[in-house]
Amino acid sequence: MSNDAALTLSAEQAEAILLERLCGRVRDLRVFLRAEGAVLRGVAANYYGKQMAQHLAAAGAAHALERAIVYGQRSRRL
């Protein structure tokens, strides 16, 4: 995904792309787009799922990315 394409994506479109590429590695994934950057929220079963979500989002992000994905058995509500 190019930076130009990322600028035109809605939060819902970004969520759909990430969910498709993550194959269930992150539950309750939400993407929020703000003027200062994008926010990812969700719950990953392990660190790999969290890293993969962040990497995929950063690869397509045109601006700052806030990461709020938790992982592990005892995940807290965000």
N, C-alpha and C positions, 0 to 999 in steps of 0.2 A: 504494500500500500504506500503510495507516495504521500509526501507532506501535503500536496494540493488536495488529494482525495480526503485526507484526514480532516482538513479544514471544513469540508462540506458534509461530513457525517453527523447525523444526530446521535444523541446518547443511545437511543434504541437500536440504531443501526450498528453502532460500535459494540453494544452488548451482544447482538445477534452474531456478529462476526467472531467475537471472542468466545462465546459459548460453543459455536460450531467447531472452532479450532482447538478448544480445550478438552473436548470429548468428556465432559462430566468431571473434570479434575477440580473445579471450583463450584461450590453450591451457592445459591442465593447471590449470584454475581449481579452487581449493579454498577453502571457507569454514570457519573454525573459530570457534565461539562460546565465549567465556570470560566469566567474571564481570565483568572490566573492560572488555569490549567484543568486537567481532567482528574477525577477521583475514581478509583476502583474500590469497591467494597464487596466482600464475599468471604466464604469459608472454604479453605482448601484442606484436604485430608493430610497433606504433607508439604514439606518445604518445596519440593519439586513443582507441585501444582501452582504454588504461590509465585515462584520464580518464573514459570512459564507464562502465567497470566501477565505479569509485569513486563516480561520481555516482549511478548506479542503486542501489548498496548504501547510500549515505548517505541517499538519499531514503526508503528503507524501514527504516533502522536506528533503533532506539530508544535506542542507547547508543553509546559511542565506537567508532571504526572504525580499525583498524590496516591500513595498505596496504603490501603487499609484492609488488606486481605489477611485474615488470621489463619493459622493452621494448627493441626494437632487435635487430640482427643478432647481437650477441655477448652474449646473455643468460646470466647465471650461474645455477647451480643454487641454489635456496633451501633 
